[in-house]
Amino acid sequence: MTDIRQDVLQGFEQRFGRRAQGVWSAPGRVNLIGEHTDYNEGFVFPFAINRRTLVAVAKRDDHVARVASTFSDEAHETDLLSLRPDKLHGWSAYPLGVAWALGQFGADLWTVPGVDIFVVSEVPVGAGLSSSAAIESAVAVALTDIWKLDFDRRALARVGQLAENKAVGAPTGIMDQSASLLGRRDAGVFLDCRNLHEEIIPLGFENADLELLVIDTKVSHSHATGGYAARRASCEAGARALGVESLRDVHVDDLPRAQQILDDETFRRVRHVVTENQRVLDTVRTLREHGPTAIGGLLDASHLSMRDDFEISVPELDLAVEASRGAGALGARMTGGGFGGAAIALTPRPLVGAVRAAVESAFAERGYTAPDVFAVSAAAGATREE
């Protein structure tokens, strides 16, 4: 963290010609299980990871907000009083969208000072590790401090989601921001997306000598593109046809009736969400009763459901899962919104090298771009850096 903290401070000074008032950070996240359930008011079980986005921030004497970063040559400047979602574009929609969303939640943008913000990130972009929520959450906690706002972490999760939905244009749920803001070391955030009740559940990976490997396939994806929106629309159509408020109200026992009512594609979309909700509940229960070595089959089943019923996997993700399981991973699945991104593999620490080698070899044999395989651990959520 020391090197990246120096990077963000130096970058701020070089870009804005003065010193930052402080540095704030927020992590990316891995979703252990519970994919495309959040916007269906279901259950998710992500955890914050030990790869973070840092923002250096300082107040200004006017109402101007300026944002710059190491990952884009584009710097953006706008007046806080003229912030509108439809006027934001590119990567700046994430930090500036948060400033706008704070105003929607009650911050008086007429009285708060302008800000300069510089962003540095070690969360891979497009890998399904929610680099977007890491930016949003870091900026949210920074502006809350700088502007002396009275928002708790749950409110800031809703702020980040609003920014993502309206400023970025991605119809995502609240899972990513919740994980980034509420995460704890070696624990997951079990979140009920209907009432936003969350519970911190110990993972126990450290004591069980397990590593969670992330396999970044380098197949980039974007939540703002059509596949994600189409899946969400299918879920909403399925709920309407079944006469329920959301798919949260459909249970596994209801699936035979659903199959009679729905067309095949919509039924399979519904079946994924319904069974995935149950897998989240089963994962939390299994962790409590039997520990982390017993959840591998649930991870495997989740991937098959996303591949066959929700149809959001790609050949590279399927290969990553197959190769890692063949080399000794206890369970594996794609993670994130799909159509690219990353897979995860829960792996005994002595087998990490073998799993990595097997995945890299399998990708090379198929002629795919070499994946980036690395371990992550569950980490603390967004904070001000000392």
C-alpha positions as MATLAB code, in Angstrom:
seq = 'MTDIRQDVLQGFEQRFGRRAQGVWSAPGRVNLIGEHTDYNEGFVFPFAINRRTLVAVAKRDDHVARVASTFSDEAHETDLLSLRPDKLHGWSAYPLGVAWALGQFGADLWTVPGVDIFVVSEVPVGAGLSSSAAIESAVAVALTDIWKLDFDRRALARVGQLAENKAVGAPTGIMDQSASLLGRRDAGVFLDCRNLHEEIIPLGFENADLELLVIDTKVSHSHATGGYAARRASCEAGARALGVESLRDVHVDDLPRAQQILDDETFRRVRHVVTENQRVLDTVRTLREHGPTAIGGLLDASHLSMRDDFEISVPELDLAVEASRGAGALGARMTGGGFGGAAIALTPRPLVGAVRAAVESAFAERGYTAPDVFAVSAAAGATREE';
ca = [
       0.000    0.000    0.000;
       2.937    2.352    0.623;
       3.985    2.503   -3.050;
       0.493    3.105   -4.423;
      -0.139    5.706   -1.726;
       2.964    7.554   -2.884;
       1.767    7.206   -6.479;
      -1.564    8.859   -5.748;
       0.009   11.686   -3.722;
       2.665   12.368   -6.340;
       0.138   12.138   -9.138;
      -2.088   14.657   -7.380;
       0.771   17.132   -6.978;
       1.916   16.748  -10.575;
      -1.592   17.176  -11.973;
      -2.907   19.922   -9.702;
       0.267   21.654   -8.526;
      -0.447   21.395   -4.812;
      -0.649   18.869   -1.999;
      -3.669   16.709   -1.303;
      -5.524   16.997    1.987;
      -5.794   13.255    2.366;
      -5.969    9.826    0.779;
      -8.942    7.478    0.880;
      -9.189    3.940   -0.484;
     -11.763    1.290   -1.277;
     -11.336   -2.316   -2.415;
     -12.605   -4.215   -5.383;
     -14.649   -7.276   -4.644;
     -15.012  -10.912   -5.531;
     -18.485  -12.334   -5.459;
     -18.046  -15.727   -3.851;
     -21.542  -16.745   -4.943;
     -24.835  -15.100   -5.882;
     -24.705  -13.806   -9.460;
     -27.469  -11.668  -11.011;
     -29.532  -12.112   -7.869;
     -28.995   -8.609   -6.494;
     -31.297   -6.712   -8.851;
     -33.869   -9.473   -8.314;
     -33.996   -8.590   -4.597;
     -32.223  -11.831   -3.763;
     -29.153  -12.881   -1.789;
     -25.486  -12.291   -2.549;
     -22.272  -13.185   -0.766;
     -19.309  -11.087   -1.912;
     -16.167  -10.060   -0.105;
     -13.834   -7.102   -0.412;
     -10.394   -7.989   -1.785;
      -6.876   -6.830   -1.040;
      -6.638   -4.825   -4.262;
      -7.682   -1.235   -3.838;
      -8.417    2.062   -5.520;
      -6.947    5.156   -3.893;
      -8.078    8.755   -4.285;
      -6.172   11.834   -3.191;
      -8.481   14.789   -2.621;
      -8.262   18.461   -1.691;
     -10.875   21.178   -1.359;
     -11.008   24.146   -3.699;
     -12.115   27.743   -3.151;
     -14.838   27.509   -5.800;
     -17.525   25.029   -6.908;
     -15.413   23.292   -9.556;
     -14.707   19.566   -9.441;
     -11.637   18.317  -11.321;
     -10.799   14.624  -11.700;
      -7.715   12.932  -13.140;
      -6.128    9.490  -12.922;
      -3.187    7.306  -13.871;
      -5.289    5.015  -16.068;
      -6.549    7.656  -18.488;
      -5.009   10.639  -20.207;
      -8.376   12.366  -19.953;
      -8.903   14.858  -17.141;
     -12.341   16.319  -16.569;
     -13.589   19.532  -15.019;
     -17.126   20.609  -14.212;
     -19.054   22.937  -11.954;
     -20.729   21.057   -9.100;
     -23.870   23.087   -9.608;
     -24.243   21.932  -13.201;
     -23.671   18.215  -12.600;
     -26.127   16.089  -14.570;
     -25.882   12.372  -15.338;
     -26.488   12.865  -19.047;
     -23.557   15.288  -19.234;
     -21.033   12.851  -17.759;
     -19.013   10.548  -19.982;
     -16.005    8.255  -19.951;
     -14.321    7.194  -16.752;
     -15.140   10.520  -15.049;
     -18.784    9.407  -14.786;
     -17.759    7.241  -11.823;
     -16.282    9.898   -9.493;
     -18.388   12.801  -10.735;
     -21.482   10.602  -10.693;
     -20.884   10.030   -6.983;
     -20.737   13.795   -6.370;
     -24.045   14.179   -8.228;
     -25.614   11.235   -6.373;
     -24.610   12.673   -2.989;
     -26.617   15.734   -3.981;
     -29.603   13.511   -4.767;
     -29.322   12.037   -1.275;
     -29.367   15.419    0.426;
     -25.901   16.954    0.208;
     -26.234   20.663   -0.574;
     -24.005   21.111   -3.608;
     -24.609   24.883   -3.393;
     -22.681   25.127   -0.134;
     -19.957   22.460   -0.351;
     -16.554   23.421   -1.770;
     -15.215   22.222   -5.088;
     -12.649   19.431   -5.090;
      -9.657   18.127   -6.966;
      -9.546   14.317   -7.129;
      -6.744   12.087   -8.391;
      -7.353    8.344   -8.790;
      -4.934    5.405   -8.783;
      -6.147    1.803   -8.884;
      -4.712   -1.689   -8.558;
      -8.094   -3.323   -9.239;
      -8.045   -4.800  -12.762;
     -10.520   -3.127  -15.107;
     -12.966   -5.399  -16.939;
     -12.126   -8.475  -14.869;
     -15.395   -8.653  -12.956;
     -13.749   -7.463   -9.716;
     -15.780   -4.251   -9.620;
     -13.162   -1.652  -10.305;
     -16.101    0.710  -10.775;
     -17.467    0.247   -7.246;
     -13.953    0.684   -5.858;
     -13.745    4.129   -7.480;
     -17.258    5.055   -6.403;
     -16.759    3.920   -2.821;
     -13.379    5.603   -2.405;
     -14.768    8.872   -3.736;
     -17.912    8.516   -1.597;
     -16.006    8.167    1.675;
     -13.586   10.917    0.642;
     -16.327   13.431   -0.173;
     -18.255   12.456    2.953;
     -15.203   13.418    5.007;
     -14.208   16.488    2.988;
     -17.766   17.848    2.892;
     -18.536   16.744    6.492;
     -21.645   14.819    5.485;
     -23.639   12.586    7.798;
     -24.010    9.457    5.669;
     -23.373    5.948    6.982;
     -21.894    3.150    4.876;
     -25.280    1.749    3.895;
     -26.377    5.110    2.559;
     -23.097    5.447    0.660;
     -23.722    2.065   -0.969;
     -27.003    3.430   -2.321;
     -25.187    6.580   -3.465;
     -22.695    4.469   -5.410;
     -25.447    2.371   -6.946;
     -27.321    5.495   -8.064;
     -24.150    6.827   -9.677;
     -23.604    3.512  -11.464;
     -27.202    3.295  -12.663;
     -27.781    6.889  -13.753;
     -24.385    8.470  -14.453;
     -22.596    5.409  -15.852;
     -25.721    3.820  -17.299;
     -25.155    0.312  -15.926;
     -28.308   -1.296  -14.454;
     -26.479   -3.024  -11.595;
     -27.669   -3.802   -8.079;
     -26.191   -2.729   -4.775;
     -23.897   -5.701   -4.135;
     -20.609   -4.249   -5.361;
     -20.773   -1.030   -3.388;
     -21.929   -2.892   -0.263;
     -18.949   -5.240   -0.409;
     -16.499   -2.407   -1.040;
     -17.819   -0.328    1.857;
     -18.643   -3.024    4.430;
     -15.943   -5.671    3.898;
     -13.917   -7.241    6.727;
     -10.761   -9.336    6.809;
     -11.305  -13.066    6.083;
     -15.063  -12.530    5.991;
     -17.814  -12.153    3.432;
     -20.783   -9.787    3.343;
     -23.989  -11.827    3.253;
     -26.481   -9.327    1.872;
     -30.242   -9.494    1.515;
     -30.844   -7.190   -1.437;
     -34.529   -6.776   -0.613;
     -34.152   -5.143    2.795;
     -30.394   -4.398    2.556;
     -29.765   -6.285    5.784;
     -26.182   -7.466    5.845;
     -24.315   -9.923    8.014;
     -20.581  -10.441    8.216;
     -19.843  -14.160    7.828;
     -16.347  -15.522    8.613;
     -14.903  -17.345    5.610;
     -12.188  -19.271    7.423;
      -9.951  -19.514    4.348;
      -6.815  -18.618    6.303;
      -7.232  -21.318    8.959;
      -8.214  -23.914    6.337;
      -5.045  -23.171    4.326;
      -7.084  -22.191    1.288;
      -6.403  -19.582   -1.369;
      -8.998  -18.021   -3.612;
      -7.436  -17.694   -7.042;
      -8.744  -15.152   -9.501;
      -8.303  -16.099  -13.161;
      -8.604  -12.942  -15.227;
      -9.338  -14.212  -18.717;
      -8.506  -10.814  -20.288;
     -11.844  -10.979  -22.094;
     -13.121   -7.517  -21.303;
     -16.748   -6.840  -20.543;
     -18.942   -3.866  -19.777;
     -22.118   -3.775  -17.704;
     -23.392   -0.916  -19.808;
     -23.609   -3.143  -22.880;
     -26.666   -5.068  -23.982;
     -26.148   -8.550  -22.546;
     -26.484   -7.512  -18.929;
     -29.530   -5.338  -19.614;
     -31.156   -8.139  -21.613;
     -30.768  -10.586  -18.721;
     -32.283   -8.096  -16.333;
     -35.210   -7.540  -18.692;
     -35.792  -11.317  -18.895;
     -35.908  -11.546  -15.113;
     -38.410   -8.710  -14.893;
     -40.543  -10.306  -17.608;
     -40.468  -13.618  -15.763;
     -41.560  -11.995  -12.514;
     -44.460  -10.255  -14.254;
     -45.618  -13.458  -15.907;
     -45.493  -15.280  -12.572;
     -47.371  -12.487  -10.814;
     -44.696  -11.661   -8.265;
     -42.939   -8.454   -7.302;
     -39.519   -9.931   -8.038;
     -37.882  -13.319   -8.515;
     -37.007  -13.246   -4.817;
     -40.610  -14.389   -4.305;
     -40.128  -17.514   -6.438;
     -38.734  -20.602   -4.711;
     -37.252  -23.829   -5.960;
     -40.549  -25.633   -5.350;
     -42.267  -23.147   -7.675;
     -40.100  -23.993  -10.684;
     -42.322  -26.754  -12.147;
     -45.214  -24.274  -12.346;
     -42.913  -21.610  -13.781;
     -41.822  -23.995  -16.525;
     -45.439  -24.448  -17.596;
     -46.077  -20.693  -17.778;
     -42.843  -19.304  -19.256;
     -41.129  -19.738  -22.601;
     -37.955  -21.818  -22.465;
     -35.458  -18.964  -22.446;
     -37.254  -16.938  -19.791;
     -37.704  -20.060  -17.674;
     -33.996  -20.804  -17.751;
     -33.189  -17.226  -16.737;
     -35.649  -17.543  -13.863;
     -34.319  -20.958  -12.847;
     -30.813  -19.582  -12.551;
     -31.869  -16.770  -10.224;
     -34.064  -18.998   -8.074;
     -31.477  -21.756   -7.674;
     -28.654  -19.243   -7.219;
     -30.504  -17.648   -4.312;
     -30.729  -21.068   -2.723;
     -27.027  -21.694   -3.344;
     -26.154  -18.488   -1.496;
     -28.183  -19.594    1.513;
     -26.636  -23.066    1.323;
     -23.130  -21.606    1.134;
     -23.610  -19.505    4.257;
     -25.077  -22.470    6.108;
     -22.300  -24.793    4.945;
     -19.593  -22.362    6.040;
     -21.138  -22.189    9.487;
     -21.685  -25.919    9.875;
     -18.835  -27.535    7.945;
     -16.306  -24.857    7.021;
     -14.941  -23.596    3.701;
     -13.629  -26.909    2.372;
     -17.251  -28.053    1.944;
     -18.516  -25.303   -0.394;
     -16.760  -26.394   -3.599;
     -19.767  -28.195   -5.068;
     -21.908  -25.095   -4.663;
     -19.383  -23.026   -6.604;
     -19.351  -25.641   -9.375;
     -23.152  -25.730   -9.562;
     -23.274  -21.945   -9.755;
     -21.003  -21.938  -12.784;
     -23.049  -24.573  -14.606;
     -26.190  -22.538  -13.979;
     -24.600  -19.372  -15.348;
     -23.238  -21.247  -18.344;
     -26.358  -23.172  -19.289;
     -29.366  -21.318  -17.857;
     -28.281  -17.681  -17.755;
     -25.854  -18.041  -20.686;
     -23.370  -15.401  -19.557;
     -20.179  -17.428  -19.669;
     -17.641  -17.483  -22.501;
     -15.287  -20.275  -23.630;
     -12.335  -18.761  -21.770;
     -14.257  -18.746  -18.489;
     -15.425  -22.331  -18.999;
     -11.853  -23.406  -19.700;
     -10.562  -21.615  -16.593;
     -13.105  -23.453  -14.458;
     -12.453  -26.827  -16.085;
      -8.663  -26.571  -15.882;
      -8.582  -25.385  -12.291;
     -10.929  -28.124  -11.126;
      -8.876  -30.712  -12.970;
      -5.731  -29.552  -11.161;
      -7.210  -29.819   -7.688;
      -9.320  -26.734   -6.963;
     -12.170  -27.584   -4.594;
     -14.640  -25.585   -6.648;
     -14.635  -22.938   -9.350;
     -17.009  -20.556  -11.083;
     -17.087  -17.455  -13.190;
     -17.637  -14.358  -11.082;
     -19.129  -10.988  -11.922;
     -21.627   -9.943  -14.556;
     -20.383  -12.318  -17.231;
     -19.573  -12.078  -20.944;
     -15.894  -12.051  -20.001;
     -14.009  -11.105  -16.889;
     -12.742  -13.560  -14.313;
     -13.289  -16.944  -12.769;
     -12.465  -17.893   -9.199;
     -11.061  -21.167   -7.927;
     -11.041  -22.160   -4.257;
      -7.731  -23.954   -3.961;
      -5.725  -25.697   -1.227;
      -2.577  -23.614   -0.792;
      -0.188  -26.488   -1.689;
      -1.943  -26.833   -5.076;
      -1.902  -23.165   -6.079;
       1.131  -23.612   -8.343;
      -0.369  -26.640  -10.061;
      -3.691  -24.894  -10.670;
      -2.000  -21.808  -12.063;
       0.171  -23.915  -14.369;
      -2.784  -25.983  -15.562;
      -4.842  -22.906  -16.420;
      -1.981  -21.183  -18.225;
      -1.188  -24.349  -20.183;
      -4.834  -24.878  -21.167;
      -5.137  -21.303  -22.435;
      -1.922  -21.621  -24.422;
      -3.114  -24.866  -26.038;
      -6.350  -23.168  -27.174;
      -4.495  -20.126  -28.457;
      -6.220  -17.803  -25.984;
      -4.607  -14.689  -24.570;
      -2.573  -15.609  -21.489;
      -4.687  -15.157  -18.351;
      -3.592  -13.339  -15.226;
      -3.861  -15.733  -12.279;
      -3.470  -14.308   -8.785;
      -4.640  -14.938   -5.239;
      -6.866  -12.552   -3.334;
      -7.813  -12.438    0.307;
     -10.838  -10.928    2.025;
      -9.940   -7.433    3.192;
     -11.346   -4.426    5.018;
     -13.696   -2.034    3.267;
     -13.313    1.620    2.317;
     -11.324    3.809    4.682;
      -9.198    6.912    5.037;
      -5.539    6.005    4.744;
      -3.313    7.220    7.584;
];
